[in-house]
């Protein structure tokens, strides 16, 4: 018997339905509902996947230590550009913007970016400090909103191919972190500790952004070693400082480095739930220092 071609199979499949219009309507409704639920589940997972990046970015903004808030505003602005560029290139990101516009990252990031760049132009340190805090609040609110999507039982997007620009930036950041930590080892000053903290923050943010596609475990472990050294050297700088206010500021830098050590260790153990707990602790600490209530 000659096998049926594709057209004949379709005709044979739908022929019974054409003879029963009511069945056709029911089948169309079922297919439509099933398709909608399927698309909804997949898009929900896209939004939920971005929550990790939103959580990390908001934690670093809310825990900004300064002291040069104008310079930090510029650095945060550049990082947000990189986050926007990569997150908006992810699978189905365009569809999320259309169907779930309030969960899209670009609109919120563009607004935050504008405020940070304005703070740099106005060259007002106190205003820049407040703008960074408000930027962290905005991204944290988007995180809280997005995390309400339930976790899918299926890991739809647990890996991705990283763009060449992100790989290049990340590999350069690893080298820069190593350089400044070595500098801190030999030049144990407050300025060197700040420089190391800034470099390590940039590196961990880029690593977090590329976590689904970056698999060079040796480089991550090497970076972890650098951050551990930075933590120890920074503590040494603080302990030698005689000015109590400056000593406290340097210890805050050491705490931020210790926090990065814990995050990197959890990432290497593939324990993202622990990472989220650590980020929440950091955000709670930031709110407590400001005397403000943490949003639910």
Kinemage of the C-alpha trace (Angstrom):
@kinemage 1
@onewidth
@group {chain A} dominant
@subgroup {mainchain}
@vectorlist {calphas} color= white
{ca unk a 1} P 0.000 0.000 0.000
{ca unk a 2} L 1.394 3.365 -1.020
{ca unk a 3} L 2.151 5.571 2.033
{ca unk a 4} L 0.125 8.773 2.432
{ca unk a 5} L 1.816 12.101 1.818
{ca unk a 6} L 1.658 14.983 4.296
{ca unk a 7} L -1.368 16.631 2.664
{ca unk a 8} L -3.332 13.376 2.640
{ca unk a 9} L -2.528 12.802 6.318
{ca unk a 10} L -3.818 16.270 7.239
{ca unk a 11} L -7.015 15.773 5.201
{ca unk a 12} L -7.587 12.366 6.791
{ca unk a 13} L -7.000 13.762 10.281
{ca unk a 14} L -9.346 16.737 9.944
{ca unk a 15} L -12.016 15.098 7.746
{ca unk a 16} L -14.047 13.750 10.693
{ca unk a 17} L -14.120 17.187 12.248
{ca unk a 18} L -15.535 18.791 9.094
{ca unk a 19} L -18.529 16.471 9.366
{ca unk a 20} L -19.147 17.528 13.000
{ca unk a 21} L -18.915 21.364 13.339
{ca unk a 22} L -19.492 21.240 17.102
{ca unk a 23} L -16.500 18.944 17.530
{ca unk a 24} L -14.463 21.323 15.385
{ca unk a 25} L -15.290 24.232 17.696
{ca unk a 26} L -14.457 22.220 20.820
{ca unk a 27} L -11.163 21.019 19.318
{ca unk a 28} L -10.215 24.588 18.345
{ca unk a 29} L -10.938 25.839 21.862
{ca unk a 30} L -8.913 23.039 23.461
{ca unk a 31} L -5.974 23.609 21.099
{ca unk a 32} L -6.150 27.362 21.717
{ca unk a 33} L -6.215 27.003 25.524
{ca unk a 34} L -3.426 24.422 25.475
{ca unk a 35} L -1.261 26.650 23.270
{ca unk a 36} L -1.896 29.684 25.480
{ca unk a 37} L -0.979 27.762 28.642
{ca unk a 38} L 2.157 26.399 26.970
{ca unk a 39} L 3.311 29.841 25.835
{ca unk a 40} L 2.444 31.286 29.240
{ca unk a 41} L 4.526 28.669 31.063
{ca unk a 42} L 7.546 29.207 28.814
{ca unk a 43} L 7.362 33.019 29.041
{ca unk a 44} L 6.939 32.817 32.812
{ca unk a 45} L 10.160 30.808 32.950
{ca unk a 46} L 11.947 33.457 30.840
{ca unk a 47} L 10.857 36.159 33.295
{ca unk a 48} L 11.720 34.024 36.331
{ca unk a 49} L 15.154 33.239 34.912
{ca unk a 50} L 15.997 36.945 34.835
{ca unk a 51} L 15.259 37.296 38.543
{ca unk a 52} L 18.715 36.020 39.479
{ca unk a 53} L 20.404 38.820 37.538
{ca unk a 54} L 17.972 41.425 38.882
{ca unk a 55} L 18.622 40.243 42.433
{ca unk a 56} L 22.397 40.435 42.048
{ca unk a 57} L 22.372 43.831 40.359
{ca unk a 58} L 20.030 45.394 42.917
{ca unk a 59} L 22.105 44.035 45.826
{ca unk a 60} L 25.297 45.635 44.493
{ca unk a 61} L 23.578 48.976 43.885
{ca unk a 62} L 21.902 49.080 47.290
{ca unk a 63} L 25.181 48.217 49.033
{ca unk a 64} L 27.257 50.870 47.278
{ca unk a 65} L 29.888 52.158 49.737
{ca unk a 66} L 31.357 55.044 47.803
{ca unk a 67} L 33.271 57.175 48.611
{ca unk a 68} L 33.246 58.667 45.087
{ca unk a 69} L 29.587 58.309 44.231
{ca unk a 70} L 29.921 60.230 40.994
{ca unk a 71} L 32.478 57.762 39.690
{ca unk a 72} L 30.408 54.852 40.985
{ca unk a 73} L 27.319 56.199 39.185
{ca unk a 74} L 29.256 56.015 35.918
{ca unk a 75} L 30.482 52.487 36.615
{ca unk a 76} L 26.999 51.282 37.546
{ca unk a 77} L 25.633 52.871 34.374
{ca unk a 78} L 28.127 50.956 32.235
{ca unk a 79} L 27.242 47.680 33.968
{ca unk a 80} L 23.518 48.256 33.462
{ca unk a 81} L 24.193 48.797 29.752
{ca unk a 82} L 25.882 45.391 29.637
{ca unk a 83} L 23.039 43.743 31.547
{ca unk a 84} L 20.476 45.322 29.230
{ca unk a 85} L 22.387 44.248 26.140
{ca unk a 86} L 22.603 40.599 27.198
{ca unk a 87} L 19.205 40.110 28.864
{ca unk a 88} L 17.418 41.674 25.908
{ca unk a 89} L 19.153 39.230 23.556
{ca unk a 90} L 17.997 36.181 25.486
{ca unk a 91} L 15.512 33.712 24.064
{ca unk a 92} L 11.964 35.097 23.768
{ca unk a 93} L 12.912 38.432 25.392
{ca unk a 94} L 11.121 40.282 22.583
{ca unk a 95} L 7.965 38.263 23.196
{ca unk a 96} L 8.083 39.065 26.908
{ca unk a 97} L 8.227 42.787 26.060
{ca unk a 98} L 5.036 42.419 24.025
{ca unk a 99} L 3.000 40.064 26.216
{ca unk a 100} L 4.401 40.946 29.669
{ca unk a 101} L 5.681 44.537 29.275
{ca unk a 102} L 5.749 45.261 33.019
{ca unk a 103} L 8.175 42.366 33.517
{ca unk a 104} L 10.569 43.397 30.758
{ca unk a 105} L 13.989 44.625 31.846
{ca unk a 106} L 14.697 47.200 29.144
{ca unk a 107} L 12.155 49.829 30.182
{ca unk a 108} L 13.229 49.745 33.833
{ca unk a 109} L 16.926 49.609 32.982
{ca unk a 110} L 16.643 52.525 30.553
{ca unk a 111} L 15.030 54.661 33.260
{ca unk a 112} L 17.712 53.724 35.815
{ca unk a 113} L 20.467 54.339 33.278
{ca unk a 114} L 19.139 57.807 32.506
{ca unk a 115} L 19.132 58.807 36.182
{ca unk a 116} L 22.673 57.495 36.767
{ca unk a 117} L 24.089 59.266 33.704
{ca unk a 118} L 22.353 62.485 34.752
{ca unk a 119} L 23.967 62.237 38.204
{ca unk a 120} L 27.394 61.969 36.574
{ca unk a 121} L 26.767 65.048 34.413
{ca unk a 122} L 25.561 67.119 37.351
{ca unk a 123} L 28.709 66.200 39.330
{ca unk a 124} L 26.867 66.222 42.678
{ca unk a 125} L 28.195 63.543 45.018
{ca unk a 126} L 25.268 63.518 47.461
{ca unk a 127} L 22.736 63.409 44.640
{ca unk a 128} L 24.690 60.630 42.954
{ca unk a 129} L 24.598 58.630 46.200
{ca unk a 130} L 20.811 58.930 46.367
{ca unk a 131} L 20.400 58.131 42.662
{ca unk a 132} L 22.372 54.895 43.096
{ca unk a 133} L 20.122 53.924 46.016
{ca unk a 134} L 16.972 54.700 44.022
{ca unk a 135} L 18.333 52.709 41.076
{ca unk a 136} L 18.804 49.738 43.397
{ca unk a 137} L 15.246 50.137 44.693
{ca unk a 138} L 13.811 50.204 41.165
{ca unk a 139} L 15.606 47.032 40.096
{ca unk a 140} L 14.771 45.320 43.385
{ca unk a 141} L 11.063 46.102 42.849
{ca unk a 142} L 11.241 44.517 39.404
{ca unk a 143} L 12.936 41.501 40.983
{ca unk a 144} L 10.187 41.160 43.624
{ca unk a 145} L 7.514 41.435 40.926
{ca unk a 146} L 9.172 38.909 38.615
{ca unk a 147} L 9.983 36.297 41.260
{ca unk a 148} L 6.260 35.777 41.898
{ca unk a 149} L 6.143 33.549 38.837
{ca unk a 150} L 6.175 29.915 40.001
{ca unk a 151} L 9.211 27.816 39.157
{ca unk a 152} L 8.591 25.485 36.226
{ca unk a 153} L 9.093 21.744 36.898
{ca unk a 154} L 11.069 21.688 33.635
{ca unk a 155} L 14.370 23.581 33.247
{ca unk a 156} L 13.575 25.335 29.985
{ca unk a 157} L 16.608 27.611 29.909
{ca unk a 158} L 19.461 26.221 31.980
{ca unk a 159} L 22.231 27.063 29.511
{ca unk a 160} L 23.001 29.563 26.775
{ca unk a 161} L 25.665 30.545 24.282
{ca unk a 162} L 27.432 33.691 25.419
{ca unk a 163} L 28.125 36.481 22.940
{ca unk a 164} L 31.786 37.123 22.171
{ca unk a 165} L 31.694 40.620 23.689
{ca unk a 166} L 30.597 39.248 27.080
{ca unk a 167} L 33.287 36.550 27.054
{ca unk a 168} L 35.913 39.163 26.168
{ca unk a 169} L 34.764 41.549 28.908
{ca unk a 170} L 34.607 38.769 31.485
{ca unk a 171} L 38.062 37.392 30.716
{ca unk a 172} L 39.502 40.908 30.891
{ca unk a 173} L 37.749 41.459 34.219
{ca unk a 174} L 39.364 38.305 35.641
{ca unk a 175} L 42.802 39.685 34.695
{ca unk a 176} L 42.007 43.138 36.096
{ca unk a 177} L 40.853 41.676 39.418
{ca unk a 178} L 44.017 39.655 39.740
{ca unk a 179} L 46.137 42.738 38.986
{ca unk a 180} L 44.479 45.007 41.546
{ca unk a 181} L 44.475 42.331 44.263
{ca unk a 182} L 48.214 41.862 43.719
{ca unk a 183} L 48.560 45.621 43.962
{ca unk a 184} L 46.626 45.572 47.246
{ca unk a 185} L 48.975 42.881 48.551
{ca unk a 186} L 51.981 45.144 47.982
{ca unk a 187} L 50.334 48.484 48.698
{ca unk a 188} L 48.026 47.926 51.646
{ca unk a 189} L 46.177 51.228 51.688
{ca unk a 190} L 42.562 52.321 51.806
{ca unk a 191} L 42.761 53.456 48.172
{ca unk a 192} L 44.087 50.084 47.012
{ca unk a 193} L 41.330 48.279 48.945
{ca unk a 194} L 38.674 50.435 47.259
{ca unk a 195} L 40.210 49.774 43.833
{ca unk a 196} L 40.180 46.010 44.444
{ca unk a 197} L 36.584 46.098 45.661
{ca unk a 198} L 35.468 47.989 42.542
{ca unk a 199} L 37.261 45.569 40.222
{ca unk a 200} L 35.919 42.486 42.008
{ca unk a 201} L 32.387 43.864 41.935
{ca unk a 202} L 32.602 44.337 38.183
{ca unk a 203} L 33.970 40.830 37.677
{ca unk a 204} L 31.350 39.064 39.780
{ca unk a 205} L 28.549 41.014 38.089
{ca unk a 206} L 29.814 39.993 34.643
{ca unk a 207} L 30.287 36.399 35.808
{ca unk a 208} L 26.747 36.344 37.152
{ca unk a 209} L 25.439 37.751 33.883
{ca unk a 210} L 27.186 34.980 31.956
{ca unk a 211} L 26.638 32.183 34.496
{ca unk a 212} L 24.431 30.060 32.183
{ca unk a 213} L 27.078 29.888 29.491
{ca unk a 214} L 30.423 30.246 31.244
{ca unk a 215} L 31.922 26.890 32.192
{ca unk a 216} L 35.618 27.590 32.841
{ca unk a 217} L 35.628 26.410 36.441
{ca unk a 218} L 39.369 26.946 36.862
{ca unk a 219} L 39.088 30.663 36.091
{ca unk a 220} L 36.161 31.003 38.482
{ca unk a 221} L 38.155 29.255 41.218
{ca unk a 222} L 41.124 31.512 40.510
{ca unk a 223} L 38.872 34.555 40.842
{ca unk a 224} L 37.493 33.147 44.091
{ca unk a 225} L 41.076 32.899 45.366
{ca unk a 226} L 41.679 36.542 44.405
{ca unk a 227} L 38.558 37.696 46.266
{ca unk a 228} L 39.581 35.705 49.334
{ca unk a 229} L 42.986 37.385 49.245
{ca unk a 230} L 41.359 40.760 48.808
{ca unk a 231} L 39.194 40.100 51.861
{ca unk a 232} L 42.218 39.186 53.993
{ca unk a 233} L 44.356 42.105 52.772
{ca unk a 234} L 41.502 44.562 53.310
{ca unk a 235} L 41.048 43.357 56.888
{ca unk a 236} L 44.756 43.915 57.442
{ca unk a 237} L 44.455 47.471 56.137
{ca unk a 238} L 41.506 48.131 58.456
{ca unk a 239} L 43.261 46.744 61.519
{ca unk a 240} L 46.261 49.029 60.926
{ca unk a 241} L 44.101 52.140 60.481
{ca unk a 242} L 44.089 54.494 63.477
{ca unk a 243} L 41.196 56.719 62.428
{ca unk a 244} L 38.092 54.924 63.732
{ca unk a 245} L 35.762 56.270 61.049
{ca unk a 246} L 38.123 55.250 58.261
{ca unk a 247} L 38.693 51.896 59.973
{ca unk a 248} L 34.935 51.257 59.940
{ca unk a 249} L 34.713 52.190 56.259
{ca unk a 250} L 37.498 49.768 55.337
{ca unk a 251} L 35.898 46.968 57.380
{ca unk a 252} L 32.711 47.553 55.343
{ca unk a 253} L 34.756 46.924 52.209
{ca unk a 254} L 36.078 43.722 53.746
{ca unk a 255} L 32.516 42.600 54.506
{ca unk a 256} L 31.526 43.168 50.884
{ca unk a 257} L 34.478 41.039 49.738
{ca unk a 258} L 33.556 38.290 52.208
{ca unk a 259} L 30.021 38.395 50.814
{ca unk a 260} L 31.393 37.834 47.294
{ca unk a 261} L 33.436 34.877 48.525
{ca unk a 262} L 30.269 33.203 49.825
{ca unk a 263} L 28.386 33.885 46.593
{ca unk a 264} L 31.174 32.452 44.453
{ca unk a 265} L 31.410 29.346 46.635
{ca unk a 266} L 27.659 28.815 46.313
{ca unk a 267} L 27.780 29.348 42.548
{ca unk a 268} L 30.545 26.754 42.218
{ca unk a 269} L 28.393 24.358 44.252
{ca unk a 270} L 25.503 25.154 41.884
{ca unk a 271} L 23.396 26.214 44.868
{ca unk a 272} L 21.451 29.173 43.485
{ca unk a 273} L 18.971 29.058 46.369
{ca unk a 274} L 21.875 29.781 48.730
{ca unk a 275} L 23.024 32.588 46.426
{ca unk a 276} L 19.555 34.145 46.633
{ca unk a 277} L 19.623 33.874 50.440
{ca unk a 278} L 22.984 35.651 50.513
{ca unk a 279} L 21.729 38.411 48.220
{ca unk a 280} L 18.643 38.887 50.356
{ca unk a 281} L 20.845 39.162 53.463
{ca unk a 282} L 22.924 41.843 51.728
{ca unk a 283} L 19.813 43.806 50.758
{ca unk a 284} L 18.406 43.503 54.283
{ca unk a 285} L 21.700 44.847 55.631
{ca unk a 286} L 21.515 47.807 53.249
{ca unk a 287} L 17.969 48.659 54.330
{ca unk a 288} L 18.912 48.338 57.990
{ca unk a 289} L 21.797 50.774 57.554
{ca unk a 290} L 19.383 53.265 55.977
{ca unk a 291} L 16.805 52.693 58.727
{ca unk a 292} L 14.205 51.692 56.134
{ca unk a 293} L 11.747 48.810 56.033
{ca unk a 294} L 12.455 46.004 53.581
{ca unk a 295} L 9.628 45.584 51.016
{ca unk a 296} L 7.846 42.232 50.852
